[in-house]
Amino acid sequence: MKNTIIYLIGHYGVGKLTIARAICAATDARLFDNHLANNVIFSLIRADGRTPLPERVWRMIDVIREQALLAMEELTPPEASFVLTNCLIEGDPEDRAAYDRVLQTATRRGSVFVPVLLMASDAAHAVRMASPERAERLKHTDAASAERKRQHTELLRVSHPNRLDLDTTELPPDQAARLIIEHAERLA
């Protein structure tokens, strides 16, 4: 896989990071997990994964994310591939802008762009939310609020010809990674 940007989009606990790591291990793609940017700020304010965050946090994180995307555009070899992760919600203008900015990065690099929408059952989400690794990575860990978010918010509507939808409820991460890689390779 060369010069490809895979964008994994899904609610909390769907397996974005686990699948992203599996893709990177199989392809040598570079990972830009949303928490790479988030945790710069989260660690300083001691975010605990349960307490609501001040709205200003997101503007600060956007600055970090923008610099990372510029580095992808300007400082990386043209053949480099990337896997990005995020929870993007329909109706949130900042989430739409974040998606559009990643698409813009792919366009500027001349990369194959592969948006992947990940979903899982409520039961799978509930089990995954309790993972100790989530707390260690300063991720959202409140299963009840995560369930409310899934029930009351829709993932960003992505209409892109390269879009792939995957249900990860029963799909092991390595198999999900393989399906995504095969899809991306068919598009190249």
Secondary structure as GFF3:
##gff-version 3
##sequence-region A 1 188
A	DSSP	beta_strand	4	10	.	.	.	ID=ss1
A	DSSP	alpha_helix	16	27	.	.	.	ID=ss2
A	DSSP	beta_strand	30	32	.	.	.	ID=ss3
A	DSSP	alpha_helix	34	45	.	.	.	ID=ss4
A	DSSP	alpha_helix	56	74	.	.	.	ID=ss5
A	DSSP	beta_strand	82	86	.	.	.	ID=ss6
A	DSSP	alpha_helix	93	109	.	.	.	ID=ss7
A	DSSP	beta_strand	112	119	.	.	.	ID=ss8
A	DSSP	alpha_helix	122	129	.	.	.	ID=ss9
A	DSSP	alpha_helix	132	136	.	.	.	ID=ss10
A	DSSP	alpha_helix	143	152	.	.	.	ID=ss11
A	DSSP	beta_strand	164	167	.	.	.	ID=ss12
A	DSSP	alpha_helix	173	187	.	.	.	ID=ss13
###
